[in-house]
Amino acid sequence: MLDKNGIAKRIAKEVQDGYYVNLGIGIPTLVANYVRDDIEVEFQSENGVLGMGPFPFEGEEDADIINAGKQTITTLPGASFFDSATSFSMIRGQHVDLTILGAMEVAENGDIANWKIPGKMVKGMGGAMDLVASAENIIVAMMHTNRAGASKLLKRCSLPLTGVGCVKKIVTNLAVLEVTANGFKLLERAPGVSVDDIKNATEGTLIIEDDIPEMNL
Amino acid sequence: MISKKVANVQEALKGVADNMTFMFGGFGLSGIPENSIAELVRLGVKGLKCISNNAGVDDFGLGLLLQGKQIDKMTSSYVGENDEFERQMLSGELEVELIPQGTLAERCRAAQAGFPAVYTPAGYGTEVAEGKETREFDGKMYVLEYAFKADFAFVKAWKGDEAGNLIFKGTARNFNPNMCGAAKITVAEVEELVPVGTLDPNQIHIPGIFVKRIFQGERYEKRIEQRTVRQRD
């Protein structure tokens, strides 16, 4: 089974040379730490920066340079700043190659819910609805089950949706799955996790063809 | 040169009244119009309808207007990290409209650019699109979103000149440029107000035509919401 860093490490393998990548808050943010250093990738943050670098050294924080999680950051050579409308032109206009975001629920038809739990939590969708409505290449990073042990990979989402039919790939602490017309297709198992473990943790339709290889991290 | 300069924040906010609709630039606490917000708190205007990506924190930014119960309605994309906001929302004192962040930016830009509405794919098939017109273009569904209508836009820039030309810094730019000229009156506060002719016309982010009043801001706190650092090796 993977921890959050393990999920980020596996997703980092999906990042290719020349990609512009938008990382959501939480596990997706960790992906930047594991991208191969022999490829060129630029990270976009929807509050208006392309070419994000690591956190600043202590004493060098700048209130005017933050990411979408409101954390202080730095920029790398070649970076640029821009306004919010331009930022979402990059996203809506499909200039961003890969979007990685977290989710509370994903359905087997690719629907995603990650912004609201009625009566409990209403923080808002931020840029998530724009991202999932436009991105062609979306990977969801999340735990396979919630804190109560219930599956987050469902036949139908029960929470208010963020987007419809948009998720293509999911990387969890247990598995890598692809969203297909017939359900979640199991691609890889996390180290030490059996196909039965994944079956038991998946409420939606799970498609298992042939031998399922273990992830190569 | 048409001068947009006013002496101070009091003069810049002349005409604000109860029940008006205001736009505020800023993302989190970065690039918020600190001086204008402080003056609105002092004036005590109430029944405000505010358009802002976020709602500040309990004791800073728009959180200060929430503490004084000056806001009736917020239109935002993300409102976490604010207990008083959550309390007022759950008790029904505060009306909240949550909309996608890109839609918020585009509804500002539409108002600035003279478009009555725009089609966006964001929110299609979700509760955000309920009751709204939708339309198919090239096999994909879009939602019709209307341009905002606001009385004042309060923005904050890094540098500006008497003609109202603005230059922003880093990610403090965010929604500020999109809100300039998107309301009946745009009030810009700047960290540094310089004489005309000082700023390079090639480097201007927002031309003064979009700004009605400009003033030199004071005592910027520029609070950091999430201070994250790395260790030196």
Chai-1 contact restraints between the chains, C-beta under 6 A:
chainA,res_idxA,chainB,res_idxB,connection_type,confidence,min_distance_angstrom,max_distance_angstrom,comment,restraint_id
A,N47,B,F27,contact,1.0,0.0,6.0,A-B,restraint_1
A,N47,B,T171,contact,1.0,0.0,6.0,A-B,restraint_2
A,N47,B,N174,contact,1.0,0.0,6.0,A-B,restraint_3
A,G48,B,T171,contact,1.0,0.0,6.0,A-B,restraint_4
A,G48,B,R173,contact,1.0,0.0,6.0,A-B,restraint_5
A,G48,B,N174,contact,1.0,0.0,6.0,A-B,restraint_6
A,V49,B,T171,contact,1.0,0.0,6.0,A-B,restraint_7
A,P54,B,R230,contact,1.0,0.0,6.0,A-B,restraint_8
A,F55,B,T228,contact,1.0,0.0,6.0,A-B,restraint_9
A,F55,B,V229,contact,1.0,0.0,6.0,A-B,restraint_10
A,F55,B,R230,contact,1.0,0.0,6.0,A-B,restraint_11
A,P56,B,V229,contact,1.0,0.0,6.0,A-B,restraint_12
A,F57,B,R232,contact,1.0,0.0,6.0,A-B,restraint_13
A,E58,B,V229,contact,1.0,0.0,6.0,A-B,restraint_14
A,E61,B,R227,contact,1.0,0.0,6.0,A-B,restraint_15
A,A63,B,K222,contact,1.0,0.0,6.0,A-B,restraint_16
A,A63,B,I224,contact,1.0,0.0,6.0,A-B,restraint_17
A,D64,B,K169,contact,1.0,0.0,6.0,A-B,restraint_18
A,D64,B,G170,contact,1.0,0.0,6.0,A-B,restraint_19
A,D64,B,A172,contact,1.0,0.0,6.0,A-B,restraint_20
A,I65,B,G170,contact,1.0,0.0,6.0,A-B,restraint_21
A,I65,B,T171,contact,1.0,0.0,6.0,A-B,restraint_22
A,I66,B,S30,contact,1.0,0.0,6.0,A-B,restraint_23
A,I66,B,T171,contact,1.0,0.0,6.0,A-B,restraint_24
A,K70,B,G28,contact,1.0,0.0,6.0,A-B,restraint_25
A,K70,B,E225,contact,1.0,0.0,6.0,A-B,restraint_26
A,K70,B,Q226,contact,1.0,0.0,6.0,A-B,restraint_27
A,Q71,B,Q226,contact,1.0,0.0,6.0,A-B,restraint_28
A,Q71,B,T228,contact,1.0,0.0,6.0,A-B,restraint_29
A,T72,B,R227,contact,1.0,0.0,6.0,A-B,restraint_30
A,T72,B,T228,contact,1.0,0.0,6.0,A-B,restraint_31
A,F81,B,G170,contact,1.0,0.0,6.0,A-B,restraint_32
A,F81,B,R173,contact,1.0,0.0,6.0,A-B,restraint_33
A,D83,B,R173,contact,1.0,0.0,6.0,A-B,restraint_34
A,D83,B,P177,contact,1.0,0.0,6.0,A-B,restraint_35
A,D83,B,N178,contact,1.0,0.0,6.0,A-B,restraint_36
A,S84,B,A105,contact,1.0,0.0,6.0,A-B,restraint_37
A,S84,B,N174,contact,1.0,0.0,6.0,A-B,restraint_38
A,S84,B,F175,contact,1.0,0.0,6.0,A-B,restraint_39
A,S84,B,N178,contact,1.0,0.0,6.0,A-B,restraint_40
A,A85,B,A105,contact,1.0,0.0,6.0,A-B,restraint_41
A,A85,B,R109,contact,1.0,0.0,6.0,A-B,restraint_42
A,A85,B,N178,contact,1.0,0.0,6.0,A-B,restraint_43
A,F88,B,G102,contact,1.0,0.0,6.0,A-B,restraint_44
A,F88,B,A105,contact,1.0,0.0,6.0,A-B,restraint_45
A,R92,B,G102,contact,1.0,0.0,6.0,A-B,restraint_46
A,K123,B,G80,contact,1.0,0.0,6.0,A-B,restraint_47
A,G124,B,S77,contact,1.0,0.0,6.0,A-B,restraint_48
A,G124,B,Y78,contact,1.0,0.0,6.0,A-B,restraint_49
A,G124,B,V79,contact,1.0,0.0,6.0,A-B,restraint_50
A,G124,B,L98,contact,1.0,0.0,6.0,A-B,restraint_51
A,M125,B,P100,contact,1.0,0.0,6.0,A-B,restraint_52
A,G126,B,S77,contact,1.0,0.0,6.0,A-B,restraint_53
A,G126,B,Y78,contact,1.0,0.0,6.0,A-B,restraint_54
A,G126,B,Q101,contact,1.0,0.0,6.0,A-B,restraint_55
A,G127,B,Q101,contact,1.0,0.0,6.0,A-B,restraint_56
A,M129,B,P100,contact,1.0,0.0,6.0,A-B,restraint_57
A,M129,B,A122,contact,1.0,0.0,6.0,A-B,restraint_58
A,M129,B,G123,contact,1.0,0.0,6.0,A-B,restraint_59
A,D130,B,P100,contact,1.0,0.0,6.0,A-B,restraint_60
A,D130,B,G102,contact,1.0,0.0,6.0,A-B,restraint_61
A,D130,B,A122,contact,1.0,0.0,6.0,A-B,restraint_62
A,A133,B,P121,contact,1.0,0.0,6.0,A-B,restraint_63
A,A133,B,A122,contact,1.0,0.0,6.0,A-B,restraint_64
A,S134,B,P121,contact,1.0,0.0,6.0,A-B,restraint_65
A,P160,B,E127,contact,1.0,0.0,6.0,A-B,restraint_66
A,L161,B,T126,contact,1.0,0.0,6.0,A-B,restraint_67
A,V164,B,G125,contact,1.0,0.0,6.0,A-B,restraint_68
